[in-house]
């Protein structure tokens, strides 16, 4: 049997975060006619003519943890791997996946599914299958905890 992975139960913070994500997705669509996919927003902030709102969106993502710190007095508990090679490989795989899938989890998972997009459903099913496969391989083949 695998060791249990302790996870902090945060229903109110999770509900609040979900509401804010949904609200931001609706606002981006209503105000700019765009999908709130982080990959597309970030790429457009570098190479697009409508940079202003994109830079503000990314700045909001970066400012959110600081606001959380100001309100609660501490950052949420997180665990980040110290394996830089593994993280680099994972980052490259995620980047390749967003390029192949024409979007990321926020664009497909939040916005695409809300619009009942079949393409987004296929992308999210693919994300989830590969995530489950990665956890299985990391736990049962390499013996780590994921």
Protein Blocks (a to p, Z undefined) as FASTA:
>chain_A
ZZdddddddfklmmmmmmmmmmmmmmmmmmnopacdfklmmmmmmmmmblmlmmmmmmmm
mmmmmmmmmmnopacdddddfblklmmmmmmmmmmmmmmnopafklmmmmmmmnopaklm
mmmmmmmmmmmmmmmmmmmmnopaZZ
